Amino acid sequence: MRPVAVVGPTATGKSDLALELAERLHGEIVNIDAMQLYRGMDIGTAKLPVPERRGIPHHQLDVLDVTETATVASYQSAARADVEAIMARGHTPVIVGGSMMYVQALLDDWDFPATDPEIRAKWEAVLADRGTVAVHEALKRADPVAAQTILPTDGRRMVRALEVVELTGKPFAASAPQIGEPRWGACIIGVDRDTAELDARIELRTAKMFESGLVEETERLITQGLRHGQTARRAIGYAQVLDFLDGEYDLAEARERTFIGTRRYVRRQRSWFRRDQRVHWVDGADPQLADTASAIAERVPGDG
């Protein structure tokens, strides 16, 4: 009953493998893709339609409105409760997705510092008024190490780092997760593919999203408050369509920018997950993928 986490870059085939494992291991699936938490964000996140879920229970899908902010801390609490409830039912939790910090929060010992609305609001105002450059400069003064490790374009994370430093008086790294034995003795399986093949799959997926109505889906979500969401509106695909609807560029460029953004994100995911020595890597193109992954998942912990 120990959990199995299926992680790795976007478009490698994680969802299909997770379904196979859930069927073989009498499992239930727990989503760990941050953008699939949002109701209505289906096409742009490649969310598996209900008829294709094979009757397997899925958790942590469609739990937020697009106006709500997804946070690692709130996900951690809710998803851990789901995993433990699944295990209590005698089923196997099959955790699937590629949101890097969410995986870390669920499987590792990571206690999040409290938040302070006034401090957060102060730095959010700097971000809104003066941009990411000003926030990055402030972070360099407050915590040079954090300024080197956080992308200077990631305004939201820089604001959080400044909040933590000011609130705790400690470097942002002091709140980093402690890496060790995965929680619940989870087995972590990483799915990857040859880079050229994966690029082709991303290009095909992007084309299908636009052909399947990503623009129309985005327009519907606008009526539900997408533009006011702090997290949802920045999702790859939706952000590019919003710019298209605002006349920033044409539809062809929106599609190309979505492809490029996804490919860039894949490189980040690959770098992040490859650093984790606990991950058992499998080839998403392997014809025997499900058998290989099942054998890894069923291996007794400590057997190597």
C-alpha positions in Angstrom: 0.0 0.0 0.0 3.0 2.4 0.0 2.3 5.3 -2.4 3.8 5.4 -5.9 4.7 8.8 -7.2 4.9 9.1 -11.0 6.8 12.3 -11.8 8.9 13.9 -14.5 8.6 16.3 -17.4 5.4 17.3 -19.1 4.1 15.2 -22.1 6.2 12.1 -21.2 3.1 9.9 -20.6 2.8 10.1 -16.8 -1.0 10.1 -16.8 -1.3 6.9 -18.9 1.2 5.1 -16.8 -0.5 6.2 -13.6 -3.8 4.7 -14.8 -2.0 1.4 -15.6 -0.4 1.3 -12.1 -3.7 2.2 -10.4 -5.4 -0.6 -12.1 -2.7 -3.1 -11.3 -2.2 -2.0 -7.7 -5.8 -1.4 -6.7 -5.0 2.3 -6.5 -6.5 5.7 -6.4 -4.9 8.7 -8.2 -3.8 11.9 -6.5 -3.0 14.8 -8.8 0.2 16.7 -8.2 -0.1 19.2 -11.1 -0.7 22.7 -9.7 -2.8 23.9 -12.7 -5.0 20.9 -12.7 -6.3 22.0 -9.3 -8.4 24.6 -11.1 -12.0 24.0 -12.2 -12.5 24.7 -15.9 -8.8 24.6 -16.8 -9.1 21.4 -18.8 -7.8 21.7 -22.3 -4.7 23.8 -21.5 -3.6 21.5 -18.6 -4.2 18.2 -20.6 -6.5 17.2 -17.7 -7.8 13.6 -18.3 -11.5 13.7 -19.1 -13.8 11.8 -16.7 -14.7 9.1 -19.2 -11.0 8.3 -19.7 -10.3 7.8 -16.0 -11.4 4.1 -16.2 -13.6 4.5 -13.1 -10.5 5.1 -10.9 -11.1 7.8 -8.2 -9.0 10.9 -8.8 -8.2 13.4 -6.0 -6.9 17.0 -6.0 -8.6 17.8 -9.4 -11.0 20.8 -9.8 -10.7 22.0 -6.2 -10.0 25.7 -6.8 -11.8 28.5 -8.7 -9.5 30.4 -11.1 -9.7 33.5 -8.8 -8.1 31.5 -5.9 -4.4 31.3 -5.4 -2.8 27.8 -5.5 -0.2 27.5 -2.7 2.2 24.7 -1.9 1.3 24.8 1.7 -2.5 24.4 1.2 -1.9 21.6 -1.3 0.5 19.8 1.1 -2.2 19.7 3.8 -5.0 18.5 1.6 -3.0 16.0 -0.5 -1.4 14.4 2.6 -4.9 13.9 4.0 -6.0 12.3 0.7 -3.0 9.9 0.6 -3.6 8.8 4.2 -7.3 8.3 3.6 -6.6 6.1 0.5 -4.1 4.0 2.5 -6.6 3.6 5.3 -9.1 2.2 2.8 -6.5 -0.4 1.9 -5.8 1.1 -1.5 -2.5 2.3 -3.1 -2.1 6.1 -3.6 -0.8 6.7 -7.1 0.5 10.3 -7.1 1.0 11.8 -10.6 2.2 15.1 -11.9 5.2 17.3 -12.6 4.8 20.4 -10.3 8.2 20.3 -8.7 7.7 22.1 -5.4 4.4 20.3 -4.9 6.1 16.9 -5.2 8.7 18.0 -2.7 6.1 19.3 -0.3 4.1 16.1 -0.4 6.9 13.6 -0.1 9.5 15.4 2.1 9.7 17.0 5.5 8.8 20.6 4.7 7.3 23.0 7.3 6.2 26.3 5.8 6.9 29.5 7.7 3.8 31.5 8.6 2.7 34.4 6.4 2.2 38.0 7.3 -0.4 39.9 5.2 1.2 43.3 5.8 4.7 42.2 4.8 3.4 40.3 1.8 1.3 43.3 0.7 4.3 45.6 1.0 6.5 43.5 -1.4 3.6 42.8 -3.7 3.1 46.5 -4.1 6.8 46.9 -5.0 6.4 44.2 -7.6 3.3 45.8 -9.0 4.7 49.4 -9.0 8.3 48.8 -9.9 8.5 45.3 -11.4 10.6 42.2 -10.9 13.9 44.1 -11.3 13.2 46.1 -8.1 12.1 43.0 -6.2 15.2 41.1 -7.3 17.5 44.0 -6.2 15.8 44.0 -2.8 16.2 40.2 -2.5 19.9 40.5 -3.4 20.4 42.9 -0.4 18.3 40.8 2.0 19.4 37.3 0.9 22.1 37.1 -1.8 21.9 33.3 -2.0 18.1 33.3 -2.6 18.6 35.9 -5.2 21.0 33.6 -7.1 18.7 30.6 -6.9 15.3 32.1 -7.7 14.7 33.2 -11.3 14.8 37.0 -11.5 11.5 36.8 -13.5 9.7 34.8 -10.8 8.1 37.7 -9.0 5.8 35.7 -6.8 8.5 33.5 -5.4 10.8 36.5 -4.8 8.1 38.2 -2.9 7.6 35.0 -0.8 11.4 34.8 -0.1 11.4 38.5 1.1 8.4 37.8 3.3 10.1 34.8 4.9 13.4 36.6 5.4 11.7 39.6 7.0 9.4 37.4 9.1 11.9 34.9 10.4 15.1 36.8 10.3 16.7 33.8 8.6 17.8 33.1 5.0 15.1 31.7 2.7 17.0 28.5 2.4 16.5 27.8 6.1 12.9 26.9 5.2 13.9 24.5 2.5 12.7 20.9 2.7 14.7 18.2 4.3 15.5 15.4 1.8 15.6 11.9 3.1 13.4 8.8 3.0 10.2 9.8 1.2 7.1 10.2 3.3 5.2 6.9 3.7 8.2 5.1 2.1 6.8 6.2 -1.2 8.3 4.8 -4.4 9.2 7.6 -6.9 9.2 6.7 -10.6 10.4 9.3 -13.1 9.2 9.2 -16.7 11.3 10.8 -19.4 11.9 10.5 -23.1 14.5 11.3 -25.7 14.6 15.1 -26.0 13.8 15.3 -29.8 10.9 12.9 -29.3 9.6 14.9 -26.4 9.8 18.2 -28.3 7.7 16.6 -31.0 5.2 15.4 -28.5 5.0 18.9 -27.0 4.5 20.4 -30.4 1.7 18.0 -31.2 0.0 18.5 -27.8 0.2 22.3 -28.2 -1.4 22.1 -31.6 -4.2 19.8 -30.3 -4.9 22.2 -27.4 -5.5 25.1 -29.8 -7.5 22.9 -32.2 -9.6 21.6 -29.3 -10.7 25.0 -28.2 -8.1 26.5 -25.8 -9.1 30.0 -26.9 -12.7 29.4 -26.3 -12.0 27.8 -22.9 -9.9 30.8 -21.9 -12.7 33.1 -22.9 -15.1 31.2 -20.7 -12.7 31.4 -17.8 -12.4 35.1 -18.3 -16.0 35.4 -17.4 -15.3 33.4 -14.2 -12.5 35.8 -13.2 -9.4 34.4 -14.8 -7.8 37.8 -15.2 -8.0 38.4 -11.5 -6.4 35.1 -10.5 -2.8 35.4 -9.2 -1.8 31.9 -10.2 -4.2 30.6 -12.9 -3.8 33.4 -15.4 0.0 32.7 -15.5 -0.4 29.1 -16.6 1.4 28.2 -19.8 -1.1 28.4 -22.7 -3.7 30.5 -20.9 -1.2 33.4 -20.4 -0.4 33.3 -24.1 -4.0 33.2 -25.1 -4.8 36.1 -22.9 -2.1 38.1 -24.6 -3.5 37.1 -28.0 -7.0 38.2 -26.9 -5.4 41.5 -25.8 -3.9 42.0 -29.3 -0.3 41.5 -28.2 0.3 39.1 -31.1 -1.6 36.8 -33.5 -2.9 33.3 -32.9 0.0 31.6 -34.6 2.5 33.3 -32.3 0.4 32.5 -29.3 0.7 28.9 -30.2 4.4 29.1 -30.8 5.0 30.9 -27.5 3.0 28.2 -25.8 5.2 25.5 -27.3 8.4 27.4 -26.4 7.2 28.0 -22.9 6.3 24.4 -22.4 9.6 23.2 -23.7 11.4 25.6 -21.4 9.4 24.4 -18.5 10.2 20.8 -19.4 13.9 21.6 -19.2 13.4 22.9 -15.7 11.4 19.9 -14.6 14.1 17.5 -16.0 16.9 19.4 -14.2 14.9 19.4 -10.9 13.9 15.8 -10.9 17.2 14.4 -12.1 18.9 15.8 -9.0 16.8 13.5 -6.8 18.7 10.3 -6.4 15.6 8.5 -5.0 13.9 8.6 -8.4 13.7 5.3 -10.5 13.8 6.5 -14.1 11.9 4.8 -16.9 11.6 5.5 -20.6 8.1 6.7 -21.6 8.7 5.1 -25.0 9.4 1.6 -23.6 6.8 -0.8 -25.0 7.0 -2.7 -21.6 6.7 0.5 -19.6 3.8 -0.6 -17.4 5.5 -3.9 -16.6 8.8 -2.2 -15.8 7.1 0.4 -13.6 4.9 -2.2 -11.8 8.0 -4.2 -11.0 9.7 -1.1 -9.5 6.5 -0.2 -7.5 6.1 -3.7 -6.1 9.7 -4.1 -5.1 10.2 -4.3 -1.4 11.8 -1.1 0.0 15.5 -1.6 0.6 15.9 -4.2 -2.1 17.7 -1.7 -4.3 
